[in-house]
């Protein structure tokens, strides 16, 4: 194990060998694949955050709006679980989102004692604007840098990464569990 090392990894793919240079901290050759994926995801995330248009809304706010848009109305405890945040953190964000008219509260149809949060039309517009700038950057970058085969491989890899992102390690509460 080294404190800092630079390795060259050769990856066989699509009829040619691509050499990828990676620099990473505290790594061994045994975890080169995981390190490459981690580094790629973090760097791409940084690039996408940099492509955001000027917005007064934090990434946490956008993430909560995206979850409500994707999964529909839900109680605050489930939103905290989905976002892997402490309930206190979600409470503060929810208050700001409601104040700004981005979400609304309503009684659950299934359990009238429970309050559900849902995204408003204004919240959908804010989410769409925020995602639009990043989507435009990504589409342009893919058009300029990737072959059609590489785009297809990236889409397939994205589906696998989502499978990992939504996985719940053993012992971790899953959506819908308290």
PAKE-199897 format. One record per residue: residue number from 1; residue in one letter; y, z, x of N, C-alpha, C in turn. Coordinates in nm, 4 decimals, always signed. Example, Ala and Ser with C-alpha at 12.3 -4.5 7.8 and 13.67 -1.06 7.14 Angstrom:
  nuza  fitor      n.c2      n.c3      n.c1     ca.c2     ca.c3     ca.c1      c.c2      c.c3      c.c1
     1      A   -0.5690   +0.7800   +1.3190   -0.4500   +0.7800   +1.2300   -0.3300   +0.7800   +1.3200
     2      S   -0.2250   +0.7080   +1.2850   -0.1060   +0.7140   +1.3670   +0.0030   +0.7870   +1.2900
END
This chain:
  nuza  fitor      n.c2      n.c3      n.c1     ca.c2     ca.c3     ca.c1      c.c2      c.c3      c.c1
     1      X   -0.1167   +0.0000   +0.0848   +0.0000   +0.0000   +0.0000   +0.1237   +0.0000   +0.0898
     2      X   +0.2215   -0.0773   +0.0501   +0.3443   -0.0819   +0.1281   +0.4618   -0.0427   +0.0407
     3      X   +0.5678   +0.0023   +0.1043   +0.6879   +0.0376   +0.0306   +0.7514   -0.0887   -0.0255
     4      X   +0.7565   -0.1920   +0.0518   +0.8119   -0.3185   +0.0052   +0.7327   -0.4301   +0.0704
     5      X   +0.6864   -0.5218   -0.0082   +0.6110   -0.6317   +0.0499   +0.6423   -0.7612   -0.0222
     6      X   +0.6270   -0.8689   +0.0475   +0.6467   -1.0018   -0.0090   +0.5155   -1.0759   +0.0088
     7      X   +0.4607   -1.1217   -0.1014   +0.3343   -1.1943   -0.0975   +0.3541   -1.3341   -0.1516
     8      X   +0.2685   -1.4232   -0.1099   +0.2657   -1.5576   -0.1673   +0.1360   -1.5670   -0.2460
     9      X   +0.1486   -1.5987   -0.3722   +0.0323   -1.6123   -0.4576   +0.0146   -1.7591   -0.4912
    10      X   -0.1055   -1.8088   -0.4793   -0.1332   -1.9450   -0.5216   -0.2028   -1.9393   -0.6559
    11      X   -0.1480   -2.0125   -0.7498   -0.2030   -2.0134   -0.8840   -0.2480   -2.1548   -0.9152
    12      X   -0.3763   -2.1688   -0.9454   -0.4313   -2.2988   -0.9805   -0.3913   -2.3275   -1.1248
    13      X   -0.3362   -2.4433   -1.1491   -0.3012   -2.4742   -1.2874   -0.2577   -2.6166   -1.3042
    14      X   -0.3037   -2.6756   -1.4102   -0.2605   -2.8065   -1.4544   -0.2729   -2.9127   -1.3463
    15      X   -0.3786   -2.9047   -1.2647   -0.4077   -3.0078   -1.1663   -0.3321   -2.9948   -1.0355
    16      X   -0.2481   -2.8948   -1.0216   -0.1764   -2.8768   -0.8959   -0.1731   -2.7287   -0.8621
    17      X   -0.1408   -2.7006   -0.7376   -0.1293   -2.5604   -0.6966   +0.0185   -2.5294   -0.6835
    18      X   +0.0593   -2.4273   -0.7562   +0.1982   -2.3826   -0.7507   +0.2032   -2.2550   -0.6683
    19      X   +0.2922   -2.2507   -0.5737   +0.3073   -2.1304   -0.4930   +0.4214   -2.0483   -0.5497
    20      X   +0.3924   -1.9249   -0.5761   +0.4925   -1.8353   -0.6322   +0.5169   -1.7229   -0.5340
    21      X   +0.6406   -1.7043   -0.5005   +0.6773   -1.5991   -0.4072   +0.7209   -1.4780   -0.4877
    22      X   +0.6583   -1.3663   -0.4627   +0.6942   -1.2452   -0.5352   +0.7307   -1.1353   -0.4373
    23      X   +0.8295   -1.0612   -0.4758   +0.8665   -0.9421   -0.3996   +0.8520   -0.8251   -0.4947
    24      X   +0.7897   -0.7210   -0.4521   +0.7726   -0.6078   -0.5401   +0.7639   -0.4788   -0.4597
    25      X   +0.7784   -0.3712   -0.5335   +0.7844   -0.2381   -0.4770   +0.6549   -0.1633   -0.5064
    26      X   +0.5985   -0.0967   -0.4064   +0.4807   -0.0122   -0.4222   +0.3664   -0.0855   -0.4917
    27      X   +0.3171   -0.1870   -0.4315   +0.2113   -0.2650   -0.4925   +0.1008   -0.2924   -0.3920
    28      X   -0.0158   -0.3253   -0.4443   -0.1271   -0.3643   -0.3600   -0.1737   -0.5023   -0.4036
    29      X   -0.2585   -0.5650   -0.3251   -0.3104   -0.6957   -0.3630   -0.3987   -0.6887   -0.4863
    30      X   -0.4562   -0.5703   -0.5145   -0.5443   -0.5553   -0.6300   -0.4711   -0.5718   -0.7621
    31      X   -0.3417   -0.5461   -0.7655   -0.2684   -0.5567   -0.8920   -0.1658   -0.6699   -0.8898
    32      X   -0.1922   -0.7724   -0.8113   -0.0973   -0.8827   -0.7978   -0.0702   -0.9518   -0.9308
    33      X   -0.1715   -0.9719   -1.0146   -0.1513   -1.0385   -1.1434   -0.0611   -0.9553   -1.2335
    34      X   -0.0891   -0.8257   -1.2433   -0.0066   -0.7389   -1.3270   +0.1372   -0.7334   -1.2751
    35      X   +0.1518   -0.7295   -1.1434   +0.2848   -0.7265   -1.0832   +0.3608   -0.8552   -1.1120
    36      X   +0.2944   -0.9682   -1.1027   +0.3579   -1.0966   -1.1309   +0.4036   -1.1036   -1.2762
    37      X   +0.3187   -1.0606   -1.3677   +0.3549   -1.0625   -1.5097   +0.4716   -0.9681   -1.5353
    38      X   +0.4643   -0.8479   -1.4815   +0.5708   -0.7500   -1.4995   +0.7030   -0.8024   -1.4464
    39      X   +0.7000   -0.8535   -1.3262   +0.8224   -0.9066   -1.2650   +0.8791   -1.0213   -1.3472
    40      X   +0.7933   -1.1102   -1.3937   +0.8372   -1.2254   -1.4735   +0.9014   -1.1813   -1.6049
    41      X   +0.8359   -1.0881   -1.6730   +0.8873   -1.0401   -1.8010   +1.0217   -0.9702   -1.7821
    42      X   +1.0307   -0.8850   -1.6797   +1.1561   -0.8132   -1.6557   +1.2697   -0.9081   -1.6185
    43      X   +1.2408   -1.0046   -1.5325   +1.3448   -1.0989   -1.4911   +1.3889   -1.1877   -1.6074
    44      X   +1.2934   -1.2365   -1.6864   +1.3295   -1.3186   -1.8016   +1.4090   -1.2363   -1.9027
    45      X   +1.3693   -1.1111   -1.9234   +1.4446   -1.0239   -2.0124   +1.5885   -1.0056   -1.9669
    46      X   +1.6062   -0.9886   -1.8365   +1.7414   -0.9758   -1.7802   +1.8227   -1.1020   -1.8060
    47      X   +1.7610   -1.2183   -1.7833   +1.8302   -1.3455   -1.8062   +1.8689   -1.3621   -1.9535
    48      X   +1.7785   -1.3239   -2.0439   +1.8071   -1.3348   -2.1871   +1.9165   -1.2372   -2.2300
    49      X   +1.9154   -1.1166   -2.1742   +2.0243   -1.0224   -2.2057   +2.1578   -1.0774   -2.1574
    50      X   +2.1566   -1.1430   -2.0430   +2.2788   -1.2030   -1.9905   +2.3295   -1.3185   -2.0748
    51      X   +2.2417   -1.3806   -2.1526   +2.2797   -1.4939   -2.2373   +2.3370   -1.4494   -2.3715
    52      X   +2.3348   -1.3192   -2.3997   +2.3894   -1.2691   -2.5268   +2.5369   -1.3017   -2.5369
    53      X   +2.5806   -1.3356   -2.6565   +2.7231   -1.3549   -2.6781   +2.7899   -1.2176   -2.6820
    54      X   +2.9201   -1.2160   -2.6673   +2.9934   -1.0890   -2.6727   +2.9649   -1.0240   -2.8074
    55      X   +2.9193   -0.8990   -2.8025   +2.8826   -0.8300   -2.9254   +2.9064   -0.6812   -2.9099
    56      X   +2.9591   -0.6184   -3.0140   +2.9761   -0.4733   -3.0084   +2.8443   -0.3992   -3.0346
    57      X   +2.7391   -0.4738   -3.0679   +2.6117   -0.4131   -3.1052   +2.5186   -0.4029   -2.9852
    58      X   +2.4608   -0.2847   -2.9683   +2.3709   -0.2588   -2.8560   +2.2369   -0.3291   -2.8776
    59      X   +2.1597   -0.3375   -2.7701   +2.0257   -0.3956   -2.7801   +1.9365   -0.3107   -2.8709
    60      X   +1.9555   -0.1786   -2.8710   +1.8785   -0.0915   -2.9595   +1.9082   -0.1238   -3.1059
    61      X   +2.0341   -0.1496   -3.1363   +2.0739   -0.1876   -3.2715   +2.0083   -0.3186   -3.3117
    62      X   +2.0143   -0.4164   -3.2235   +1.9545   -0.5475   -3.2518   +1.8030   -0.5341   -3.2688
    63      X   +1.7397   -0.4506   -3.1876   +1.5949   -0.4307   -3.1984   +1.5582   -0.3704   -3.3336
    64      X   +1.6359   -0.2757   -3.3800   +1.6080   -0.2133   -3.5102   +1.6295   -0.3139   -3.6223
    65      X   +1.7356   -0.3919   -3.6140   +1.7571   -0.4958   -3.7149   +1.6419   -0.5964   -3.7156
    66      X   +1.5953   -0.6328   -3.5969   +1.4844   -0.7283   -3.5868   +1.3565   -0.6708   -3.6471
    67      X   +1.3308   -0.5431   -3.6245   +1.2116   -0.4793   -3.6810   +1.2193   -0.4758   -3.8332
    68      X   +1.3354   -0.4391   -3.8877   +1.3517   -0.4373   -4.0329   +1.3411   -0.5780   -4.0919
    69      X   +1.3912   -0.6758   -4.0205   +1.3813   -0.8143   -4.0666   +1.2352   -0.8611   -4.0639
    70      X   +1.1647   -0.8295   -3.9571   +1.0269   -0.8750   -3.9386   +0.9282   -0.8042   -4.0311
    71      X   +0.9445   -0.6717   -4.0482   +0.8458   -0.5927   -4.1218   +0.8900   -0.5516   -4.2618
    72      X   +1.0172   -0.5691   -4.2931   +1.0664   -0.5322   -4.4252   +1.1079   -0.3863   -4.4325
    73      X   +1.1471   -0.3426   -4.5535   +1.1947   -0.2052   -4.5718   +1.0899   -0.1027   -4.5297
    74      X   +1.1390   +0.0064   -4.4712   +1.0496   +0.1138   -4.4266   +1.1285   +0.2428   -4.4123
    75      X   +1.0585   +0.3568   -4.4164   +1.1259   +0.4852   -4.3948   +1.1643   +0.5026   -4.2471
    76      X   +1.2569   +0.5924   -4.2232   +1.3081   +0.6145   -4.0874   +1.1978   +0.6564   -3.9907
    77      X   +1.1016   +0.7389   -4.0350   +0.9956   +0.7842   -3.9448   +0.9122   +0.6659   -3.8952
    78      X   +0.8874   +0.5681   -3.9846   +0.8082   +0.4523   -3.9429   +0.8895   +0.3631   -3.8488
    79      X   +1.0194   +0.3511   -3.8762   +1.1066   +0.2731   -3.7880   +1.1052   +0.3334   -3.6476
    80      X   +1.1128   +0.4648   -3.6385   +1.1069   +0.5324   -3.5082   +0.9745   +0.5037   -3.4398
    81      X   +0.8667   +0.5055   -3.5153   +0.7344   +0.4781   -3.4607   +0.7247   +0.3336   -3.4107
    82      X   +0.7721   +0.2400   -3.4911   +0.7673   +0.0987   -3.4532   +0.8495   +0.0709   -3.3273
    83      X   +0.9631   +0.1367   -3.3160   +1.0518   +0.1152   -3.2017   +1.0194   +0.2062   -3.0835
    84      X   +0.9230   +0.2940   -3.1019   +0.8825   +0.3895   -2.9986   +1.0030   +0.4722   -2.9501
    85      X   +1.0779   +0.5215   -3.0502   +1.1947   +0.6049   -3.0238   +1.1750   +0.7410   -3.0870
    86      X   +1.2474   +0.8389   -3.0366   +1.2470   +0.9717   -3.0959   +1.3227   +0.9642   -3.2287
    87      X   +1.2768   +1.0377   -3.3298   +1.3458   +1.0350   -3.4594   +1.4952   +1.0670   -3.4504
    88      X   +1.5333   +1.1585   -3.3588   +1.6754   +1.1925   -3.3440   +1.7564   +1.0707   -3.2989
    89      X   +1.6998   +0.9910   -3.2092   +1.7693   +0.8711   -3.1605   +1.7859   +0.7701   -3.2723
    90      X   +1.6824   +0.7524   -3.3521   +1.6878   +0.6575   -3.4631   +1.7888   +0.7038   -3.5673
    91      X   +1.7957   +0.8343   -3.5913   +1.8896   +0.8880   -3.6901   +2.0330   +0.8499   -3.6554
    92      X   +2.0706   +0.8627   -3.5286   +2.2070   +0.8274   -3.4859   +2.2319   +0.6774   -3.5030
    93      X   +2.1347   +0.5959   -3.4649   +2.1501   +0.4507   -3.4761   +2.1581   +0.4102   -3.6229
    94      X   +2.0730   +0.4699   -3.7070   +2.0720   +0.4388   -3.8503   +2.2084   +0.4709   -3.9121
    95      X   +2.2659   +0.5847   -3.8758   +2.3972   +0.6227   -3.9299   +2.5023   +0.5177   -3.8952
    96      X   +2.5015   +0.4714   -3.7719   +2.5983   +0.3681   -3.7300   +2.5711   +0.2356   -3.8006
    97      X   +2.4449   +0.1979   -3.8133   +2.4104   +0.0727   -3.8809   +2.4522   +0.0760   -4.0276
    98      X   +2.4309   +0.1888   -4.0908   +2.4699   +0.2013   -4.2317   +2.6222   +0.1990   -4.2452
    99      X   +2.6917   +0.2691   -4.1577   +2.8382   +0.2708   -4.1583   +2.8954   +0.1295   -4.1429
   100      X   +2.8293   +0.0477   -4.0576   +2.8753   -0.0896   -4.0340   +2.8253   -0.1896   -4.1380
   101      X   +2.7491   -0.1424   -4.2352   +2.7003   -0.2299   -4.3415   +2.5866   -0.3221   -4.2990
   102      X   +2.5139   -0.2841   -4.1923   +2.4053   -0.3688   -4.1424   +2.2699   -0.3342   -4.2049
   103      X   +2.2582   -0.2109   -4.2552   +2.1368   -0.1696   -4.3259   +2.1790   -0.0943   -4.4516
   104      X   +2.0844   -0.0800   -4.5433   +2.1089   +0.0013   -4.6629   +1.9896   +0.0926   -4.6855
   105      X   +2.0137   +0.1985   -4.7610   +1.9079   +0.2930   -4.7968   +1.8773   +0.2757   -4.9452
   106      X   +1.7481   +0.2884   -4.9787   +1.7084   +0.2834   -5.1195   +1.5813   +0.3652   -5.1377
   107      X   +1.5588   +0.4088   -5.2578   +1.4372   +0.4839   -5.2888   +1.3174   +0.3905   -5.2834
   108      X   +1.2084   +0.4422   -5.2287   +1.0838   +0.3661   -5.2209   +1.0276   +0.3450   -5.3608
   109      X   +0.9790   +0.2261   -5.3885   +0.9137   +0.1984   -5.5160   +0.7798   +0.2723   -5.5237
   110      X   +0.7115   +0.2835   -5.4094   +0.5790   +0.3472   -5.4061   +0.5883   +0.4993   -5.4172
   111      X   +0.6903   +0.5589   -5.3552   +0.7065   +0.7045   -5.3556   +0.8551   +0.7336   -5.3720
   112      X   +0.8953   +0.7680   -5.4922   +1.0377   +0.7859   -5.5246   +1.1025   +0.8975   -5.4420
   113      X   +1.0231   +0.9819   -5.3777   +1.0802   +1.0878   -5.2929   +1.1248   +1.0338   -5.1575
   114      X   +1.0746   +0.9174   -5.1207   +1.1003   +0.8619   -4.9873   +1.2149   +0.7609   -4.9905
   115      X   +1.2972   +0.7660   -4.8855   +1.4080   +0.6724   -4.8704   +1.3669   +0.5645   -4.7709
   116      X   +1.3845   +0.4394   -4.8094   +1.3524   +0.3277   -4.7200   +1.4805   +0.2607   -4.6725
   117      X   +1.4724   +0.2096   -4.5528   +1.5844   +0.1375   -4.4934   +1.5532   -0.0109   -4.5001
   118      X   +1.6555   -0.0904   -4.5268   +1.6367   -0.2357   -4.5260   +1.7598   -0.3011   -4.4647
   119      X   +1.7394   -0.4181   -4.4099   +1.8478   -0.4930   -4.3475   +1.9296   -0.5620   -4.4572
   120      X   +2.0603   -0.5619   -4.4425   +2.1495   -0.6283   -4.5388   +2.1739   -0.7723   -4.4960
   121      X   +2.2381   -0.8466   -4.5821   +2.2752   -0.9848   -4.5482   +2.3634   -0.9868   -4.4227
   122      X   +2.4581   -0.8931   -4.4158   +2.5451   -0.8841   -4.2974   +2.4621   -0.8541   -4.1729
   123      X   +2.3639   -0.7655   -4.1855   +2.2750   -0.7338   -4.0739   +2.1958   -0.8559   -4.0285
   124      X   +2.1481   -0.9356   -4.1250   +2.0751   -1.0592   -4.0908   +2.1660   -1.1573   -4.0162
   125      X   +2.2912   -1.1648   -4.0590   +2.3863   -1.2547   -3.9912   +2.4103   -1.2104   -3.8474
   126      X   +2.4289   -1.0807   -3.8268   +2.4498   -1.0273   -3.6912   +2.3275   -1.0543   -3.6051
   127      X   +2.2085   -1.0293   -3.6602   +2.0836   -1.0537   -3.5882   +2.0700   -1.2016   -3.5530
   128      X   +2.0996   -1.2875   -3.6473   +2.0888   -1.4321   -3.6246   +2.1847   -1.4786   -3.5143
   129      X   +2.3068   -1.4289   -3.5161   +2.4043   -1.4655   -3.4120   +2.3568   -1.4201   -3.2747
   130      X   +2.3097   -1.2963   -3.2671   +2.2652   -1.2414   -3.1390   +2.1441   -1.3182   -3.0857
   131      X   +2.0477   -1.3416   -3.1706   +1.9264   -1.4122   -3.1278   +1.9563   -1.5596   -3.0985
   132      X   +2.0504   -1.6169   -3.1706   +2.0831   -1.7582   -3.1530   +2.1294   -1.7920   -3.0125
   133      X   +2.2151   -1.7088   -2.9554   +2.2659   -1.7344   -2.8201   +2.1525   -1.7285   -2.7181
   134      X   +2.0660   -1.6305   -2.7332   +1.9542   -1.6181   -2.6393   +1.8519   -1.7290   -2.6592
   135      X   +1.8271   -1.7645   -2.7850   +1.7330   -1.8727   -2.8138   +1.7851   -2.0047   -2.7555
   136      X   +1.9153   -2.0286   -2.7681   +1.9747   -2.1517   -2.7139   +1.9575   -2.1571   -2.5621
   137      X   +1.9821   -2.0441   -2.4939   +1.9646   -2.0424   -2.3488   +1.8199   -2.0719   -2.3121
   138      X   +1.7266   -2.0069   -2.3818   +1.5846   -2.0242   -2.3508   +1.5389   -2.1676   -2.3776
   139      X   +1.5789   -2.2249   -2.4885   +1.5403   -2.3627   -2.5193   +1.5938   -2.4597   -2.4141
   140      X   +1.7180   -2.4378   -2.3720   +1.7763   -2.5241   -2.2690   +1.7015   -2.5089   -2.1362
   141      X   +1.6733   -2.3849   -2.0980   +1.6023   -2.3598   -1.9725   +1.4626   -2.4219   -1.9762
   142      X   +1.3935   -2.4097   -2.0882   +1.2596   -2.4675   -2.0988   +1.2659   -2.6200   -2.0936
   143      X   +1.3649   -2.6779   -2.1605   +1.3801   -2.8241   -2.1573   +1.4079   -2.8748   -2.0166
   144      X   +1.4906   -2.8019   -1.9426   +1.5302   -2.8459   -1.8089   +1.4254   -2.8175   -1.7017
   145      X   +1.3453   -2.7137   -1.7191   +1.2586   -2.6678   -1.6106   +1.1091   -2.6869   -1.6312
   146      X   +1.0645   -2.7023   -1.7554   +0.9208   -2.7027   -1.7814   +0.8706   -2.8381   -1.8311
   147      X   +0.7501   -2.8717   -1.7883   +0.6832   -2.9898   -1.8415   +0.6279   -2.9529   -1.9793
   148      X   +0.5823   -3.0522   -2.0538   +0.5259   -3.0235   -2.1860   +0.4012   -2.9364   -2.1740
   149      X   +0.3216   -2.9578   -2.0690   +0.2023   -2.8741   -2.0476   +0.2418   -2.7301   -2.0150
   150      X   +0.3460   -2.7130   -1.9346   +0.3924   -2.5784   -1.9010   +0.4482   -2.5077   -2.0243
   151      X   +0.5193   -2.5816   -2.1092   +0.5714   -2.5232   -2.2346   +0.4555   -2.4737   -2.3210
   152      X   +0.3509   -2.5560   -2.3322   +0.2343   -2.5187   -2.4119   +0.1685   -2.3926   -2.3543
   153      X   +0.1543   -2.3886   -2.2234   +0.0946   -2.2718   -2.1579   +0.1813   -2.1476   -2.1805
   154      X   +0.3132   -2.1639   -2.1757   +0.4039   -2.0513   -2.1974   +0.3918   -1.9986   -2.3400
   155      X   +0.3800   -2.0875   -2.4359   +0.3626   -2.0457   -2.5747   +0.2323   -1.9691   -2.5912
   156      X   +0.1251   -2.0195   -2.5312   -0.0031   -1.9499   -2.5383   +0.0050   -1.8129   -2.4704
   157      X   +0.0709   -1.8070   -2.3556   +0.0869   -1.6788   -2.2853   +0.1731   -1.5830   -2.3677
   158      X   +0.2732   -1.6352   -2.4375   +0.3594   -1.5509   -2.5209   +0.2804   -1.4837   -2.6311
   159      X   +0.1874   -1.5575   -2.6904   +0.1036   -1.4991   -2.7948   +0.0187   -1.3852   -2.7386
   160      X   -0.0306   -1.4023   -2.6178   -0.1091   -1.2967   -2.5540   -0.0215   -1.1765   -2.5188
   161      X   +0.1003   -1.2025   -2.4734   +0.1909   -1.0921   -2.4408   +0.2269   -1.0129   -2.5659
   162      X   +0.2435   -1.0820   -2.6792   +0.2695   -1.0105   -2.8047   +0.1498   -0.9236   -2.8433
   163      X   +0.0304   -0.9750   -2.8201   -0.0899   -0.8971   -2.8478   -0.0883   -0.7678   -2.7665
   164      X   -0.0479   -0.7767   -2.6405   -0.0371   -0.6574   -2.5556   +0.0762   -0.5661   -2.6018
   165      X   +0.1894   -0.6260   -2.6370   +0.3061   -0.5472   -2.6769   +0.2792   -0.4666   -2.8033
   166      X   +0.2018   -0.5220   -2.8946   +0.1731   -0.4534   -3.0204   +0.0481   -0.3663   -3.0137
   167      X   -0.0193   -0.3649   -2.9007   -0.1390   -0.2825   -2.8850   -0.1003   -0.1356   -2.8800
   168      X   -0.1874   -0.0526   -2.9302   -0.1654   +0.0914   -2.9263   -0.2748   +0.1527   -2.8395
   169      X   -0.2381   +0.2006   -2.7214   -0.3386   +0.2639   -2.6347   -0.4078   +0.3784   -2.7072
   170      X   -0.5286   +0.4066   -2.6646   -0.6077   +0.5131   -2.7253   -0.5271   +0.6427   -2.7268
   171      X   -0.5266   +0.7080   -2.8428   -0.4564   +0.8347   -2.8553   -0.3121   +0.8203   -2.9024
   172      X   -0.2575   +0.7003   -2.9000   -0.1203   +0.6784   -2.9441   -0.1216   +0.6482   -3.0936
   173      X   -0.0279   +0.7056   -3.1679   -0.0218   +0.6821   -3.3119   +0.0083   +0.5362   -3.3398
   174      X   -0.0549   +0.4834   -3.4431   -0.0319   +0.3456   -3.4827   +0.0625   +0.3420   -3.6008
   175      X   +0.1168   +0.2240   -3.6281   +0.2059   +0.2080   -3.7421   +0.1396   +0.2604   -3.8676
   176      X   +0.2163   +0.3348   -3.9435   +0.1646   +0.3890   -4.0679   +0.1007   +0.5259   -4.0515
   177      X   +0.0788   +0.5701   -3.9285   +0.0222   +0.7026   -3.9049   +0.1337   +0.7995   -3.8680
   178      X   +0.1134   +0.9232   -3.9047   +0.2131   +1.0245   -3.8676   +0.1699   +1.0977   -3.7447
END
